[in-house]
Amino acid sequence: HITLFEEFIKNRLLVNPRILKMSQLEISSIETIYLCQYPPLEGLEILDLRKNFIGDEGLEAISSSTLFSNLRELDLRNNGITRLGVKILCESKLFECLEKIDLRVNKLGKRWEEKIGESGNFPNLRDVKTI
């Protein structure tokens, strides 16, 4: 028995298994946690979850999921993320390929752009937006 959410993800991955765009779908932190354990997402390079409700818990799940170790782009605009979530992201050692992260329209200041880079865990990061 496959869930509607899983069916939706599968259909998106059929178009391109390296890109998952799921903006404005009212995705919760619980659904994000599920997403982070979904094996077909291994090898994903672009993850777009903007305009959802993933919050800090969802970002924590993303930050600890080995499925996303090939991510190059992460778009988490407008998700209710605070500095607590970004601190957890900064501690993650799983994003060596990440080149671009967009955290605009969350509860973060400009200083976080520097802090993310200063963490030393994103060697390929060249584009960070927080405001």
N, C-alpha and C positions, 0 to 999 in steps of 0.2 A: 504494500500500500504506500503510494507516494503522495506526499503532501502537495497542496497547491503551490506553496512557497518553493518547494524543491522542483516542481514541474516548471515553474517560472524561471528559476535559475538555470535548469537544464536547457530550456529553449533559448535563453540568452547566450549560453556557452556554445550552442550549435553554430551560431553566427560567427563567433570567433572565440576559441577556447582560451585566449590570452587576455581578453577584455571582458569585464563585467561592469555594466553601467546600470545602476539601480537607484536613480535619483527620484525623489519625491514619491516614495511608495509607503510612507509611514512605517518604515522598518524600525523595530524597537531594539533595545539592548539584548533582549532574549533571542530575537531572530538573528541578531548579529553574532551572538555566541554560537548559535546553530551553524551559521554560515562559515564560521571559523573552524568548524570541524567537518566540513563537507569535502571529502577527498577529491572530487573532480576539479576543485579550485586550485589544486597544486599546479604551479607553473604560471599562474595568473600574473600578468605584467601591469595591467591597469585596473584599478578598483575605484569606481565612482559611486559613493554612497551619499552624495550631497542632498540636503533638504530632507533628512529623515530624523529619527529620534534615538540615535545610537548612544549618545551621552558618553560619560566617562567609562561606564561598564563595557559598552561596545568597543570603545577604543582600547581598553585593557585586553579584551578578547583578541582583537586584531593584532595588538602588540605582542601577544604571546603565541600566536598561531604560526607554526612552521610552514603552513601551506602558502604563506605570503612571502617567503624568502626571496622570490624572484620579482617582487613588485618594483616597478620603476616609477609609477605614478599613483598617488593616493589622494583622492579628492573627498574631503570630509567637511565641506562648507555647510554651515547652518545645521548643526547637529546637537547643540546644547552641551558642547564639550568645554570643560573648564581646565584650569592649570593642573588640577589633580590628574586628569587623563593624559595630558601632555607630558607630565613628569614621568608617568609610567611608560609612555611611548619613548621618551628620551633614554630610558634605562634598557630598552630592548636592544638586543644584539642580532636581531633577525633581518634587518633592513639594509644590508650592505649594497644592494642594487638600487635602492631608492634614489631617484634623481629629482623628483618633484612632489611636494606635499602642499595642499591647499587647505588651510584651517580657518579661512575667513568666515565672518558672521557666526562666530562662537564667542565664548566669554574669555577672550584672550587679548593681551596687549601686544604691541609691536615688539617689545623686548623678547618675546618668545621665539621670534625668528632667529635671533642670535643664540639663544639658549639651546635650541634644537641643534644648530650647527656646532655649538661648543661642546655638546655631549660627546662628540667623537665617535658616535655609533652609526653615522651616516656618511661614509667616505665619498659617495658619489652624488650627494645632495647638492644641487646647484640652484634650486628654485623653491623658496619657502615663503608662503604668504599666510599672515595671521590677521591682518586687518585690511 
